Amino acid sequence: MKNWEGTALNWYCEEHLKVYWLRRNTKLEAFIQLNRDIEKRKTLSERHLKLYKLYTEEKS
């Protein structure tokens, strides 16, 4: 599985995959919530801004 930033590739057994998936989604949701404010988004790197746009467009 790749993390939500696409920077790490890890292998998980079925049991730990569920735990990883929950943590991944929690971190992603926190990232989206933190950067909903346009002023906070201005401080994001170009890479993180692209990630924000990717994940928010997928959910709409």
C-alpha positions as CSV (number, residue, x, y, z in Angstrom):
1,M,0.0,0.0,0.0
2,K,1.1,3.5,-0.7
3,N,0.5,6.1,1.9
4,W,-1.9,9.0,1.1
5,E,1.1,11.2,0.1
6,G,2.4,8.5,-2.3
7,T,5.8,8.6,-0.8
8,A,6.1,5.2,0.9
9,L,5.3,1.7,-0.2
10,N,4.7,-0.9,2.5
11,W,3.4,-4.4,2.7
12,Y,0.9,-5.6,5.3
13,C,-0.7,-8.8,6.3
14,E,-4.5,-8.9,6.1
15,E,-4.9,-8.3,9.8
16,H,-2.7,-5.2,9.9
17,L,-4.0,-3.9,6.6
18,K,-7.3,-2.9,8.2
19,V,-5.5,-1.0,11.0
20,Y,-3.2,0.7,8.4
21,W,-6.2,1.7,6.3
22,L,-8.0,3.3,9.3
23,R,-4.9,5.3,10.2
24,R,-4.3,6.3,6.6
25,N,-7.9,7.6,6.3
26,T,-7.7,9.4,9.7
27,K,-4.5,11.2,8.6
28,L,-5.9,12.1,5.3
29,E,-9.1,13.5,6.8
30,A,-7.0,15.5,9.3
31,F,-4.9,16.9,6.4
32,I,-8.1,17.9,4.5
33,Q,-9.7,19.5,7.5
34,L,-6.6,21.4,8.5
35,N,-6.3,22.9,5.0
36,R,-10.0,23.7,4.2
37,D,-9.2,27.3,5.1
38,I,-7.8,29.0,2.0
39,E,-5.4,31.0,4.1
40,K,-3.8,27.8,5.5
41,R,-3.7,26.3,2.0
42,K,-1.4,29.2,0.9
43,T,1.3,27.8,3.1
44,L,1.2,24.3,1.5
45,S,4.0,23.2,-0.8
46,E,3.1,22.7,-4.4
47,R,3.1,18.9,-3.9
48,H,0.8,19.1,-0.9
49,L,-1.5,21.5,-2.7
50,K,-1.8,19.1,-5.6
51,L,-2.6,16.3,-3.1
52,Y,-5.2,18.5,-1.4
53,K,-6.9,19.2,-4.7
54,L,-6.7,15.5,-5.7
55,Y,-8.4,14.2,-2.6
56,T,-11.0,17.0,-2.3
57,E,-12.1,16.7,-5.9
58,E,-12.4,12.9,-5.6
59,K,-14.8,13.4,-2.7
60,S,-17.0,15.9,-4.4
